[in-house]
Amino acid sequence: MMDSSTLQDPPPLPTNVGAASARDRRPIAEFLEAYALLGCLVLIGIFFSIYGKTSDTFLTPENLRVLVAGQAVIAVVGLAILVPMASNEWDLSVGAVAGLAAVFSASVMSGGSLVLGILVGLGVGALVGVANALIITRFHVHAVIATLGMGTVVAGVIYQKTRGVSVVSQIPTTLTDLTSETWLGIPRIAFVLLAVALVTHVILEYTPFGRYLFAIGANPQAAHLVGLRIPLLIGAAFVISALLASIGGILAVAQAGGADPRLGDALLLPAFAAAFLSAASVKPGRFNVGGLLVAVFFLAVLNNGLNLAGAQLYVNLYVNGGALIIGLALAARLGRKRRGETGASSF
């Protein structure tokens, strides 16, 4: 018979085993979360490359050039949305501003002056941005209402100037060559997009201005207590947003060889969908330039493949509208998660 004194309790398990295991899994989970949308982009591209109805056309150089060049305007307008969105403010006038810049710049360019046309397009956009900034910061009108109203006013200006007729005469070939000509097999307009995206990324991520915008978006009360000049910063964000939207409008003239007065209506929804989806990619829970570019081309590849497959127009509308809803939901969820991990309060 065994003596009970010889029995020993099993050695206690380390109490931090579960925590250590969770810590080990966290980098993997964070990586998957950050690059899931990019992975979906690759998988969708592979699918349309082998799918019977699209395999002969999707991977052709001509289609890929059209796909890349066609996203420059939406991506730049998405960047315009991204800047004030960093401070938790929405600019609903960016589509109209892009249309306004396109119409005015094309009108001047038709007289033969490329540089003056670009300056005029940027100038009218900047004026709208300043007006938005003053209405929001001085008269304390909510940004959604202010920019929605301003967008409607700008749409009226566009119609008054064009009477609904596109401006298409004598656009300088130097501008239209951005879309038709390539460097290293890549449309020139893609390099313009890359330059604009890089500048925006540097502003948001590596300057005090960008960090202050994110601080305002995360906790405006704390930002006020530490002395940030919130009205000035938010006003500057709306001016930059309008300038970026104007660049998008000028690039739209390069794409189309003219200015369509209905341009703004076609840009707003996909640009907002990409901006919200940016918070679900690369830097989850934070609106970011890299995530926006991934989102733009994710939606572009999906829509392009559906078009080549012969899908009806309403399918593309379902995709874009669903992307906006999903992007907003993911941005809210990941934003709450990120603020919970860093201890920041939610907005």
C-alpha positions as CSV (number, residue, x, y, z in Angstrom):
1,M,0.0,0.0,0.0
2,M,1.4,3.4,-1.0
3,D,2.1,5.8,1.7
4,S,0.1,9.0,1.2
5,S,3.1,11.0,2.3
6,T,4.9,9.9,-0.9
7,L,2.2,11.6,-3.1
8,Q,3.0,15.0,-4.3
9,D,0.9,17.6,-5.9
10,P,1.7,18.3,-9.6
11,P,3.9,21.3,-10.1
12,P,1.8,24.4,-10.7
13,L,1.5,25.6,-14.3
14,P,3.0,29.0,-15.1
15,T,0.3,31.6,-14.8
16,N,1.5,33.5,-17.8
17,V,1.3,30.7,-20.3
18,G,-2.0,31.9,-21.7
19,A,-0.8,35.5,-21.8
20,A,2.4,34.5,-23.5
21,S,0.5,32.4,-26.1
22,A,-1.8,35.4,-26.8
23,R,1.2,37.7,-27.2
24,D,2.7,35.2,-29.6
25,R,-0.5,35.1,-31.7
26,R,-1.0,38.8,-31.7
27,P,1.6,39.7,-34.4
28,I,0.2,37.1,-36.7
29,A,-3.4,38.3,-36.1
30,E,-2.3,41.9,-36.6
31,F,-0.5,41.0,-39.9
32,L,-3.6,39.1,-41.2
33,E,-5.9,42.0,-40.2
34,A,-3.6,44.6,-41.9
35,Y,-3.2,42.8,-45.2
36,A,-6.5,40.9,-45.5
37,L,-7.8,43.3,-48.0
38,L,-4.6,43.2,-50.1
39,G,-4.9,39.4,-50.0
40,C,-8.5,39.6,-51.2
41,L,-7.3,41.9,-54.0
42,V,-4.7,39.3,-55.1
43,L,-7.3,36.5,-54.9
44,I,-9.9,38.4,-57.0
45,G,-7.2,39.2,-59.6
46,I,-6.3,35.5,-59.8
47,F,-9.9,34.5,-60.0
48,F,-10.7,36.8,-63.0
49,S,-7.4,35.7,-64.6
50,I,-8.6,32.1,-64.8
51,Y,-12.4,32.5,-64.9
52,G,-13.7,31.5,-68.4
53,K,-15.5,34.7,-69.3
54,T,-12.6,37.0,-68.3
55,S,-9.4,34.9,-68.7
56,D,-8.8,36.1,-72.2
57,T,-9.2,39.8,-71.5
58,F,-8.4,40.6,-67.8
59,L,-4.7,40.2,-67.9
60,T,-4.1,41.9,-71.2
61,P,-1.7,44.9,-71.1
62,E,-4.5,47.1,-72.6
63,N,-7.0,46.2,-69.8
64,L,-4.4,46.6,-67.1
65,R,-3.4,50.0,-68.4
66,V,-7.0,51.1,-68.5
67,L,-7.6,49.7,-65.0
68,V,-4.6,51.5,-63.5
69,A,-5.1,54.8,-65.3
70,G,-8.8,54.8,-64.6
71,Q,-8.4,54.9,-60.8
72,A,-6.2,58.0,-60.6
73,V,-9.0,60.4,-60.2
74,I,-11.0,58.4,-57.7
75,A,-7.8,57.8,-55.7
76,V,-6.9,61.5,-55.6
77,V,-10.4,62.4,-54.6
78,G,-10.3,59.7,-51.9
79,L,-7.1,61.3,-50.6
80,A,-9.0,64.6,-50.4
81,I,-11.6,62.9,-48.2
82,L,-8.9,61.3,-46.1
83,V,-7.3,64.6,-44.9
84,P,-10.2,66.0,-42.9
85,M,-11.4,62.5,-42.0
86,A,-8.2,62.2,-40.0
87,S,-9.7,64.7,-37.6
88,N,-13.1,63.0,-37.7
89,E,-14.6,65.5,-40.2
90,W,-16.3,64.7,-43.5
91,D,-16.1,66.7,-46.7
92,L,-19.1,65.9,-48.9
93,S,-18.2,68.7,-51.4
94,V,-15.1,67.0,-52.9
95,G,-16.9,65.5,-55.9
96,A,-18.4,68.9,-56.7
97,V,-15.1,70.6,-56.2
98,A,-13.4,68.2,-58.6
99,G,-16.1,68.9,-61.2
100,L,-15.7,72.7,-60.7
101,A,-12.0,72.5,-61.1
102,A,-12.4,70.3,-64.2
103,V,-14.9,72.7,-65.9
104,F,-12.9,75.9,-65.2
105,S,-9.5,74.4,-66.0
106,A,-10.8,72.9,-69.3
107,S,-12.5,76.2,-70.2
108,V,-9.2,78.0,-69.8
109,M,-7.1,75.3,-71.4
110,S,-9.4,75.4,-74.5
111,G,-7.9,78.8,-75.0
112,G,-4.5,77.3,-75.3
113,S,-2.9,77.9,-71.9
114,L,-2.2,74.7,-70.0
115,V,-0.4,76.3,-67.0
116,L,-3.1,79.0,-66.5
117,G,-5.8,76.3,-66.8
118,I,-4.2,74.3,-64.0
119,L,-3.7,77.4,-61.8
120,V,-7.3,78.4,-62.3
121,G,-8.6,74.9,-61.5
122,L,-6.5,74.9,-58.3
123,G,-7.6,78.4,-57.5
124,V,-11.3,77.8,-57.7
125,G,-10.9,74.7,-55.6
126,A,-9.0,76.6,-53.0
127,L,-11.7,79.2,-52.8
128,V,-14.3,76.6,-52.0
129,G,-12.0,75.1,-49.4
130,V,-11.5,78.4,-47.7
131,A,-15.3,78.9,-47.7
132,N,-15.8,75.5,-46.2
133,A,-13.2,76.2,-43.5
134,L,-14.8,79.6,-42.6
135,I,-18.3,78.2,-42.4
136,I,-17.3,75.3,-40.3
137,T,-14.8,77.0,-37.9
138,R,-16.2,80.5,-37.7
139,F,-19.9,79.9,-38.0
140,H,-19.8,76.5,-36.3
141,V,-21.9,74.7,-38.9
142,H,-21.5,70.9,-38.8
143,A,-19.0,69.8,-41.5
144,V,-21.5,67.4,-43.1
145,I,-24.2,70.1,-43.5
146,A,-21.7,72.8,-44.5
147,T,-20.0,70.7,-47.2
148,L,-23.2,69.2,-48.4
149,G,-24.7,72.6,-48.9
150,M,-21.5,73.9,-50.5
151,G,-21.4,71.0,-52.9
152,T,-25.0,71.8,-54.0
153,V,-24.0,75.5,-54.5
154,V,-20.9,74.4,-56.5
155,A,-23.1,72.1,-58.6
156,G,-25.2,75.2,-59.4
157,V,-22.2,77.1,-60.5
158,I,-21.1,74.3,-62.7
159,Y,-24.5,74.1,-64.4
160,Q,-24.6,77.9,-64.8
161,K,-21.3,77.9,-66.6
162,T,-21.8,74.8,-68.8
163,R,-25.6,74.6,-69.2
164,G,-25.0,70.8,-68.8
165,V,-22.7,70.6,-71.9
166,S,-19.3,69.1,-71.6
167,V,-16.2,71.2,-72.3
168,V,-14.2,69.2,-74.8
169,S,-12.5,71.5,-77.3
170,Q,-8.8,72.0,-77.7
171,I,-7.5,70.4,-74.5
172,P,-3.7,70.5,-74.7
173,T,-2.2,67.1,-75.7
174,T,0.5,67.6,-73.0
175,L,-2.3,67.0,-70.4
176,T,-4.1,64.2,-72.3
177,D,-0.8,62.4,-72.8
178,L,-0.8,61.6,-69.1
179,T,-3.4,59.0,-69.8
180,S,-2.5,57.9,-73.3
181,E,1.3,57.7,-72.9
182,T,3.3,55.4,-70.7
183,W,6.6,55.2,-68.8
184,L,8.0,51.8,-68.3
185,G,4.7,50.4,-69.6
186,I,2.7,52.2,-66.9
187,P,0.4,55.1,-67.7
188,R,1.9,58.4,-66.8
189,I,-1.1,59.4,-64.8
190,A,-0.3,56.6,-62.3
191,F,3.0,58.4,-61.5
192,V,1.1,61.6,-60.8
193,L,-1.2,59.6,-58.5
194,L,1.9,58.1,-56.8
195,A,3.4,61.5,-56.2
196,V,0.2,63.0,-54.8
197,A,-0.3,60.0,-52.5
198,L,3.3,60.2,-51.3
199,V,3.0,63.9,-50.4
200,T,-0.3,63.2,-48.6
201,H,1.2,60.3,-46.7
202,V,4.1,62.4,-45.6
203,I,1.8,65.2,-44.4
204,L,-0.5,62.9,-42.4
205,E,2.2,60.6,-41.0
206,Y,5.4,62.6,-40.6
207,T,4.4,66.2,-39.9
208,P,3.1,67.7,-36.7
209,F,0.1,68.9,-38.7
210,G,-0.9,65.3,-39.6
211,R,-0.3,64.1,-36.0
212,Y,-2.4,66.9,-34.7
213,L,-5.3,66.0,-37.0
214,F,-5.3,62.4,-35.8
215,A,-5.1,63.6,-32.2
216,I,-8.2,65.8,-32.8
217,G,-10.0,62.9,-34.3
218,A,-9.2,60.6,-31.5
219,N,-10.0,63.0,-28.6
220,P,-10.9,66.6,-29.4
221,Q,-11.2,67.5,-25.7
222,A,-7.7,66.3,-24.9
223,A,-6.4,68.1,-28.0
224,H,-8.0,71.3,-26.8
225,L,-6.5,70.9,-23.3
226,V,-3.0,70.5,-24.6
227,G,-3.4,73.7,-26.6
228,L,-3.9,72.6,-30.2
229,R,-5.5,75.3,-32.3
230,I,-8.3,73.1,-33.4
231,P,-10.2,75.6,-35.7
232,L,-7.1,76.5,-37.6
233,L,-6.0,72.9,-38.0
234,I,-9.5,71.7,-39.2
235,G,-9.8,74.7,-41.5
236,A,-6.4,73.9,-43.1
237,A,-7.6,70.3,-43.5
238,F,-10.6,71.4,-45.6
239,V,-8.4,73.7,-47.7
240,I,-6.0,70.9,-48.5
241,S,-9.0,68.6,-49.2
242,A,-10.3,71.1,-51.8
243,L,-6.9,71.4,-53.4
244,L,-6.6,67.6,-53.7
245,A,-10.1,67.4,-55.1
246,S,-9.1,70.1,-57.7
247,I,-6.1,68.0,-58.7
248,G,-8.5,65.1,-59.2
249,G,-10.7,67.3,-61.4
250,I,-7.7,68.3,-63.6
251,L,-6.7,64.7,-63.9
252,A,-10.2,63.9,-65.0
253,V,-9.8,66.4,-67.8
254,A,-6.6,64.5,-68.8
255,Q,-8.5,61.2,-68.8
256,A,-11.6,62.3,-70.7
257,G,-10.0,65.0,-72.9
258,G,-12.6,67.4,-71.5
259,A,-14.8,68.2,-68.5
260,D,-18.1,66.5,-67.8
261,P,-20.4,68.7,-65.6
262,R,-21.7,65.5,-64.0
263,L,-18.3,64.4,-62.9
264,G,-18.8,65.0,-59.2
265,D,-21.8,62.7,-58.9
266,A,-19.7,59.8,-60.3
267,L,-16.8,60.3,-58.0
268,L,-18.3,60.8,-54.5
269,L,-19.5,57.3,-53.6
270,P,-16.5,55.2,-54.8
271,A,-14.1,57.8,-53.2
272,F,-15.8,57.6,-49.9
273,A,-16.0,53.8,-50.1
274,A,-12.2,53.7,-50.6
275,A,-11.6,56.2,-47.8
276,F,-13.5,54.2,-45.3
277,L,-12.1,50.9,-46.4
278,S,-8.6,52.4,-45.9
279,A,-9.2,52.0,-42.1
280,A,-9.4,48.2,-42.6
281,S,-6.1,47.8,-44.4
282,V,-2.4,48.4,-43.8
283,K,-3.1,50.3,-40.6
284,P,-6.3,48.9,-39.2
285,G,-8.4,51.4,-37.3
286,R,-6.7,54.4,-38.8
287,F,-7.5,56.1,-42.0
288,N,-4.3,55.9,-44.1
289,V,-3.0,56.5,-47.6
290,G,-1.6,53.0,-48.2
291,G,-4.9,51.4,-47.2
292,L,-6.8,53.8,-49.4
293,L,-4.7,52.8,-52.5
294,V,-5.3,49.1,-51.7
295,A,-9.1,49.8,-51.3
296,V,-9.2,51.8,-54.6
297,F,-7.6,49.0,-56.6
298,F,-9.6,46.3,-54.8
299,L,-12.8,48.0,-55.9
300,A,-11.4,48.6,-59.4
301,V,-10.4,45.0,-60.0
302,L,-13.7,43.8,-58.7
303,N,-15.7,46.2,-60.9
304,N,-13.5,45.7,-63.9
305,G,-13.8,41.9,-63.6
306,L,-17.6,42.1,-63.3
307,N,-17.8,44.3,-66.3
308,L,-15.7,41.9,-68.4
309,A,-17.8,39.1,-67.2
310,G,-20.9,40.9,-68.5
311,A,-22.5,41.7,-65.2
312,Q,-25.4,44.1,-65.2
313,L,-24.9,47.7,-64.0
314,Y,-26.9,47.2,-60.9
315,V,-24.3,44.6,-59.7
316,N,-21.6,47.3,-59.7
317,L,-23.9,49.5,-57.8
318,Y,-24.4,46.8,-55.2
319,V,-20.6,46.3,-54.9
320,N,-19.9,50.1,-54.5
321,G,-22.7,50.7,-52.0
322,G,-21.9,47.5,-50.1
323,A,-18.3,48.5,-49.9
324,L,-19.2,51.9,-48.4
325,I,-21.4,50.2,-45.7
326,I,-18.8,47.6,-44.9
327,G,-16.0,50.1,-45.0
328,L,-17.8,52.4,-42.5
329,A,-18.6,49.4,-40.2
330,L,-15.0,48.1,-40.3
331,A,-13.6,51.6,-39.7
332,A,-15.9,52.1,-36.7
333,R,-15.1,48.6,-35.3
334,L,-11.3,48.7,-35.8
335,G,-11.2,52.3,-34.6
336,R,-12.9,51.3,-31.3
337,K,-10.5,48.4,-31.0
338,R,-7.4,50.5,-31.6
339,R,-8.5,53.2,-29.1
340,G,-9.3,50.5,-26.6
341,E,-5.7,49.1,-26.9
342,T,-4.1,52.6,-26.7
343,G,-6.4,53.9,-23.9
344,A,-7.7,56.7,-26.0
345,S,-11.3,57.7,-25.7
346,S,-13.7,57.2,-28.6
347,F,-15.4,59.9,-30.6
